[in-house]
Amino acid sequence: MKPQRSRQFELGLQLGFLDNRLNVELTGYTMKTYNQILNGTLPQSSGFTSVVLNRGSLGNKGLEFVINATPVRTKDFTGP
């Protein structure tokens, strides 16, 4: 058996505009998991009931995008 392993990569960007009243964040990622341990069933005619396999793999990718804004800012008040 081999141990389960994961590899991931993430890259992000954060930008501020208009004296940081408008902020934009962009993040992209990818992840792959391999050598997953899986349980499998066997036919009873084989003389065994199950087998443990080291063959699974799973991957996912994603993109995140966030916008933050402060539309009103004075010395006495800051908007959402």
C-alpha positions as CSV (number, residue, x, y, z in Angstrom):
1,M,0.0,0.0,0.0
2,K,1.1,3.5,-0.8
3,P,0.0,6.5,1.3
4,Q,-2.7,8.8,0.0
5,R,-1.2,12.0,-1.5
6,S,-2.5,15.4,-2.5
7,R,-1.1,18.1,-4.7
8,Q,-2.5,21.6,-4.8
9,F,-1.7,25.0,-6.3
10,E,-3.3,28.3,-5.6
11,L,-2.8,31.7,-7.1
12,G,-4.5,34.9,-6.0
13,L,-4.7,38.6,-6.9
14,Q,-6.0,41.4,-4.8
15,L,-6.5,44.9,-6.3
16,G,-7.7,48.1,-4.6
17,F,-9.2,51.1,-6.6
18,L,-10.4,54.6,-5.7
19,D,-8.4,54.9,-2.5
20,N,-9.4,51.3,-1.5
21,R,-13.1,52.0,-1.7
22,L,-13.4,49.3,-4.3
23,N,-11.5,46.0,-3.8
24,V,-11.4,43.1,-6.2
25,E,-10.0,39.6,-5.3
26,L,-9.5,36.8,-7.7
27,T,-8.3,33.3,-6.7
28,G,-7.8,30.2,-8.8
29,Y,-6.9,26.8,-7.5
30,T,-6.4,23.2,-8.6
31,M,-6.1,20.1,-6.4
32,K,-5.5,16.4,-7.2
33,T,-5.6,13.6,-4.7
34,Y,-4.2,10.2,-5.8
35,N,-3.4,6.8,-4.3
36,Q,-6.7,6.8,-2.5
37,I,-7.5,3.6,-0.6
38,L,-10.7,1.9,-1.9
39,N,-12.6,-1.1,-0.6
40,G,-14.0,-3.4,-3.3
41,T,-16.2,-6.5,-3.2
42,L,-15.4,-9.8,-4.9
43,P,-17.7,-12.6,-6.0
44,Q,-18.1,-15.3,-3.3
45,S,-16.9,-17.9,-5.8
46,S,-13.4,-16.4,-5.5
47,G,-13.1,-17.5,-1.9
48,F,-12.7,-13.9,-0.7
49,T,-15.3,-11.3,0.2
50,S,-13.4,-8.0,-0.4
51,V,-10.2,-6.5,-1.6
52,V,-8.4,-3.2,-0.7
53,L,-7.2,-1.2,-3.7
54,N,-4.8,1.7,-3.8
55,R,-6.1,3.2,-7.0
56,G,-8.5,6.1,-6.5
57,S,-7.8,9.6,-7.7
58,L,-9.8,12.8,-7.5
59,G,-9.2,16.3,-8.9
60,N,-11.0,19.6,-8.7
61,K,-10.4,23.1,-9.9
62,G,-12.0,26.4,-9.0
63,L,-12.1,30.1,-9.4
64,E,-13.2,32.6,-6.7
65,F,-14.1,36.2,-7.4
66,V,-15.0,38.7,-4.7
67,I,-15.9,42.4,-5.0
68,N,-16.0,44.7,-1.9
69,A,-17.2,48.2,-2.0
70,T,-17.5,51.2,0.4
71,P,-19.8,53.5,-1.4
72,V,-20.0,56.2,1.3
73,R,-17.1,57.3,3.4
74,T,-17.0,60.6,5.4
75,K,-15.2,61.5,8.7
76,D,-18.3,60.6,10.7
77,F,-19.7,57.6,8.7
78,T,-18.4,54.7,6.7
79,G,-21.0,52.7,4.6
80,P,-21.1,48.9,4.2
